[in-house]
């Protein structure tokens, strides 16, 4: 896939393989490019680069099992998905977690659900509703 993305983000990760598989499988992003220190994931409109944390820093980071949600961050990535329920199952299978259905809410014609990836990075999924 050639990059025609109009927006993007970079996530630093201790385990780029695990984190990139999570976003590919949960959000539906395609793997566009892989190198030892990064993975580029894309959709037609968005590019996500999963970049390895430098080893000197990564060695001091502990990822709990299950990962603790790092809610102190001032940024939360938002992804639109066709089916939050399917994404919730994929997230659990791929090492992350979405909040249960009872914690979903409505915002701008979408159903919204928060969660985190396998390293605790917060994210939000939105499923557009046409009712």
matplotlib code that plots the C-alpha trace (Angstrom):
import matplotlib.pyplot as plt

x = [0.0, 1.5, 1.0, -1.7, -2.7, -4.0, -3.3, -1.1, 0.5, 3.5, 3.4, 6.6, 6.5, 8.7, 7.6, 6.8, 5.8, 3.1, 1.8, 1.7, -0.2, -2.7, -3.4, -3.5, -5.9, -8.1, -8.4, -7.9, -4.8, -2.6, 1.2, 2.8, 6.5, 8.5, 12.1, 13.9, 13.0, 9.6, 6.4, 4.2, 0.5, -1.9, -5.5, -6.4, -6.7, -4.4, -0.8, 0.3, 4.0, 4.9, 8.5, 10.8, 11.7, 15.5, 16.9, 18.4, 15.0, 13.0, 15.1, 13.6, 10.0, 7.9, 4.7, 2.3, 0.4, -2.4, -1.1, -2.0, -3.8, -1.7, -4.5, -2.2, -1.4, -2.9, -3.5, -6.0, -5.9, -9.4, -10.1, -13.3, -14.2, -17.1, -17.9, -16.8, -17.9, -15.6, -12.8, -13.3, -12.8, -9.7, -8.3, -8.5, -7.0, -4.1, -3.2, -5.2, -8.6, -11.7, -14.2, -17.3, -20.4, -22.0, -19.4, -20.0, -21.6, -23.0, -21.1, -21.7, -23.8, -21.2, -21.0, -17.8, -15.6, -12.3, -9.5, -5.8, -3.2, -0.9, 1.5, -1.3, -1.5, -5.1, -7.3, -10.8, -12.9, -16.0, -18.6, -20.7, -24.4, -27.0, -30.1]
y = [0.0, 3.4, 6.0, 8.5, 8.9, 12.3, 11.9, 9.7, 9.0, 7.4, 5.1, 4.1, 0.5, -1.9, -4.8, -3.4, -6.8, -7.3, -3.8, -3.6, -7.0, -5.6, -2.5, -4.5, -7.1, -4.8, -1.7, -3.3, -1.4, -3.0, -3.6, -1.4, -1.6, -3.4, -2.8, -3.8, -0.6, 0.2, -1.0, 1.2, 0.4, 2.1, 2.5, 4.8, 7.8, 7.1, 5.9, 4.6, 4.0, 1.7, 2.7, 0.8, 2.5, 2.7, -0.3, 1.9, 3.3, 0.0, -1.9, 0.3, -0.1, -2.9, -3.9, -5.7, -8.8, -7.8, -4.4, -1.5, 1.3, 4.4, 6.9, 9.7, 10.6, 13.8, 12.0, 9.3, 7.9, 7.5, 4.8, 4.2, 0.6, -1.2, -3.4, -2.6, -6.1, -7.8, -5.4, -6.1, -9.9, -9.1, -6.8, -9.5, -12.1, -9.8, -8.7, -5.5, -4.8, -2.7, -1.7, -4.0, -3.1, -1.6, 1.2, 2.2, 5.6, 7.6, 10.6, 12.3, 9.4, 6.8, 4.2, 4.8, 2.5, 3.1, 0.6, 0.0, -1.9, -4.6, -2.0, 0.0, 2.8, 4.2, 4.3, 4.9, 3.0, 4.5, 2.6, 4.9, 4.3, 5.3, 5.3]
z = [0.0, -0.9, 1.7, 0.9, 4.6, 5.6, 9.3, 11.5, 14.8, 16.3, 19.3, 21.1, 22.2, 24.1, 21.9, 18.4, 17.1, 19.8, 19.6, 15.8, 15.7, 18.2, 16.0, 12.8, 14.3, 16.4, 14.2, 10.8, 9.8, 7.1, 7.6, 5.0, 6.1, 8.7, 9.9, 13.0, 14.9, 13.5, 11.8, 9.6, 9.7, 7.3, 6.2, 3.2, 5.5, 8.5, 9.2, 12.6, 13.1, 16.0, 16.9, 19.2, 22.5, 22.7, 24.6, 27.3, 28.1, 27.4, 30.0, 32.7, 31.7, 33.2, 31.5, 33.9, 32.9, 32.2, 31.3, 33.5, 31.6, 31.3, 31.8, 32.8, 29.2, 27.7, 24.4, 23.5, 19.9, 18.4, 15.7, 13.8, 13.5, 11.8, 14.9, 18.5, 19.7, 17.1, 18.0, 21.7, 21.0, 18.9, 21.5, 24.2, 21.9, 21.0, 24.6, 25.1, 26.5, 25.7, 28.4, 28.6, 26.6, 29.7, 29.7, 26.1, 25.4, 22.5, 21.0, 17.6, 16.0, 17.2, 19.9, 21.8, 23.9, 25.6, 26.1, 26.0, 23.9, 25.1, 26.7, 28.4, 25.9, 26.0, 22.9, 22.0, 19.4, 17.7, 15.7, 13.6, 13.9, 11.2, 13.3]

ax = plt.figure().add_subplot(projection="3d")
ax.plot(x, y, z, "-o")
ax.set_aspect("equal")
plt.show()
